[in-house]
Amino acid sequence: MPPFAVTDAVEKATIEVAHTAGYYFVGKQNAFAFDCTMPFGFNQRQQNAWMMHGDGGRLVGDFLRNYSIVGFLGGNTGTQMGGWFKHPLRSPLDLKGLKYRIPGIGGKIMSAFGVIPLTLPGGEILPAMLSGKVDAAEWVGPYDDEKLRLYEAAKYYYFPGWWESNTSLSFYVNAGMWEKLPRLYQHAFRSAAAEVNGDMMAKYDSLNPAALERLLDLGVKLVPFPPEIMRLAQKTTFEFYENEASSNPEFGKLYRNWRLFRERQFAWHRVAEHTYANFVYTTRVLR
C-alpha cells in the first residue's frame, strides 16, 4: 500500500489489517493523533496507562469505529529525537523557512514558526535531504536513524522530539472483517498485539544506547533544543489544542479526558520517577 493510504484501505476493506501510526492521518481528522502521540504529551508508560486502564482505549476505540476500524496497541518507540539539522539552531528564528520532514500535529505546530512541514516515508528521507528537497528531518531515534544513514546528510542531532514524547503504533483492523473472525482467533490476535506492544519498547531501549555511541563516533553533534524554542513550542501547542477542542467536537471529547489524565500522571511522576531520574542521570558514581 502507499504508506499514507492504509486507513482508507482498511476502512474500505481493501486490506484487512495495517500496522501504522495514527498521527499520519491528522489530515483526515486531528483526533487520530491521540491514538499515537500528542506534542508535550505522555511518555510510553503513560500512554499505555491511558489506553489500557484509563478512558483512552474506549474513547479512541469509539472514534476509530467511525472509520470502520478496530484498533489495538502495537508497539511504542518511546520519546523520539528532534532530528537532523545541517546548521545549529539558536532561536525560533532559525527555523523560519526550513523544509522539515515532520509528521502529525508536531508539523502543524512547527508551521507556526515558519517551518514548511513535509511528511515523507522513511526510505525517501535521505535522498530528499541530500538533494535539498528537505533541509532537516526527524525519523525515530539513534537505532533507526543510523539504519537510514541520516548522518550522511546532516551532523547536528537535536533532542528531544517534544512532538513525540512517545510514539504508539497500532494495528488497524477492518471492523467487518474483525467481527467475522472466530472468537478464538480474536483472542489470539489480541495476545499477539499485546506481545508486540510490550516487546518493542524493550527492544528500542536495548538498541538505542549503542547506536547513539556509534553516531557520536562518526562525528555527529548531539545538541538540545534551545529553551526558547521549547517554551514557545509548548505554549503554541496548548493554544492549538484549546482552539481545536472548541471547534472540533471529536477532538474536544478526547482532549478533555487526555488533558486531565496528563495532569494527574505528571503530578505523580514528578514525585518518584522524576526525582529519581533527575538525581541518577546527573550524578557520576565514583569508581
N, C-alpha and C positions, 0 to 999 in steps of 0.2 A: 504493500500500500504506500502511496505518497505519505510522508511522515506526519503531516498535519491534517490528514483526512480521515483518521481512524474513527473518530467519534461519529461522523456522518455515516461511515460504513457499518459500524456496529448498530447504530440506530435503525438503519435500513435493512439490517441482517445480510448485507453483502459479505461481511465476515461475522463470525460468531463471537470472537473474543479478541481483545487487544491488550497489550501491556504498554502503558503510556503514562504521561504526566499531565494532569488536568490543566495546569496553567498554560499549556499550549493553545487552549481553546477559549481564552478570555475574549477573543474577537467575536465569539458567539454570545458569550454571557460572562461577565466578570466573576460571577459566583463560582465558576469552575475552579477558580484559584483556591478556594477553601479545601478542596479535595487534595491539593498538592502542597502549596506553600503560600504564605502571605508575608510581604515585606515587614520586617520588625515583628515577626510573629513567634510561633512556637519553635522550640528545638525538637529533635526527633522524638524524644521521650514524651514531651508534652503533646505533640501531635497524635501519637498513639493513644495517650490517655484520653484526649478529647474524642477521638474517633471510636475507641473501643469501650470506654467506660463513662464518658460524658455524653452529651447530646449530639456530638458531631456526626457519628455514624448514622444516626436516624435522620438528622436534618440533611446531610449530604445525600443519603440514600433517597429521600423524598425528592430532592432536587434532580438527581440523575434519572429518576423514573420518568420525568418529563421528556426525556430523550430516549426512552425505552432502553435504559442502561441499568444493569445491576452492577454495583461497584464493590471491589474487595481491595483492601490494603495489599500492596505488592512490592514492598521494599522501601528503603529510605537511604539516601546518601549523606544525610547529616547536613551540618552547616557548610555551605559551599564557599569557594574562594571568589574574590571580587573580579578576577580575570586579569587579562594580559594587555598591557599598555606599552606603546612604543616610546612614550615620554612620561616623565614624572608629573604627578598631579599636586598642585599646591593649594588650590581653592576651587570652588564650584565653577569659576570662570574657565578653568582649563578643560572642562567637559563640553563647553559650548561648541556645537558643530561636529562633534565626534560621531562617526558612524560606528555604532556599538552593537555587537551581537549580544542581545539580552532579551529573554522572553518574559511573558507573563505581565503581571501588574508592575513588576520592577521596571520593565521597559517604559510603561506609562509614567511612572514617577521620574525616571531619568529624562524623559522628554521635557519635563518642566525645567530642567537645567539647560535645555537647548540641545540635548543629545538626540541623534537620529537613531532610534532603536530598530534593530533588524532581528528577525528570527530565522536562523539557519539550522539545518540538521548538522550533527557533529562532523560528518565527513566533508562538509563544504567549508568549514571554518578556516582551516589553514590556507587553502588556496585563495579564499577571499581576503585574508589578511595579507598574504604575500603579494597579491595583485593590487592592493589598495582599495578594493571594494569595501573593505571593513577596516576601520582604524584600530579598534580594540575589541576584545571578545572575552566572554566568560563561558565556561563549559561546566565542569563539575568541581574537581579538586585535583591534587597532585597526581594520583594514580591514573585517572582518565585523561587529564591534560597532558601528561607525559606520553601516553599512548598516541595521542593525536599530534604530538611533536609541536605543540603551540609555542614552545620556547624558541623555535626557529624563526618566528615572526616578531616576537617582542620579548624584552628582558625584564620589564617591570611587572611583578606579580603581586597584585593587590589583594588585600583581605580586610574585613570579612565580606562575604556576599550577603549584605544585610537584607537583600530581597529574597534570599533563600536560606533562612535560618534553619530550615530543614527542607528536604525535597522528598515528599512522599509520593511514590509511584503507585499505580493502581492497575488492577485487571478490570477492564470494562467488558461485560458480557451482555449480549442482546437479551432483553427481558423475556421475550417469547421463547427463545432457544433455551434459556435457563429453566423456565417453567416446564419444558418438555423433558428435562433430564430426570432420570430416576433419582429418588432421594439419596440413595447410597452414593451416586456419582456426585451429587451436590455436596455431600459431606466430604467426599474425597477432594473435591476442588477447594472447598474452604480450608481443609487441612493443609493442602499443598501451598495455597496462597499465604497462610499463616507462617508456614516454614520459611518461605521466601522472605516474608516481611521481617522475621527475626534474624535471618542469616545475613541479609545484605548489609546492614549497618555494621555488624561484627566484621564482615569481610573488609569494608572500607576502612574501619578503624585499624585493622591489621596491616593493610597495604599502603595507606597514605603516608605514614611516617617515613618509610624507606624511600618512597617515590619523591617526597619533598627533599630529602637529603641528596638524592641524585640530581634533582633540578638545581639545587644550590651549588653542587659541584660543577655544573655546566655554566655557572656564572649568572644564573637567574638572581635578580634582586628582589627580595621579599620585603614588601612595603605595606604599612597600614594606611587605610584611607584617612586623610586629614580629618580631625574632629569637626571642623567647619562643615565638611561635606556630610558627615554622619548626622550631625544635629539638624541640618537643613533637610536632609533626606527623610529623617523621621518625622519632622514637622509637616513636610509636604505629603508624606504617606497618610498620616491620620486626617489631614484635611481632605484628601482624596476619599478615604473611607467614609467619612461623615457625609460628604456630598453625594457619594454613590448610594449610601444607605437611605438617604432621604428621597432619592429619585428612582431607585431600583428595588422594588419590594422583595424579589428573590434574594438579592444581595443583602438587603437590610435584615431579613429574617435570620440569615446565617451569621451576619456580622455582630448583631447584638449578643447572641449566645457566645460566639467566639471571643468577643472582647471581654465579657465577664469572666469566662474561663481563663483567659490570658491574665487578667488582673490577679486572680486567685493563685494561678500557677506561679507567676512572677513573685508574688508576696511570699509563697512558701519556699521557692528555690533560692531566694535571697538569704534565707535563714541558714540552711545547712549546706546546700550544694555550692552556692556562690562563695560563701565564706571559706569553705574547704578549698575550692579550686583556686581562689584568689591567693590563698597562702601557699599552697604546694607548687603552683605553677610559676610563682615569682620568687621562690627561695631555692637555694642550692644546698644540697646535702653535702656536708664535709666528708671527704674520703681520707 
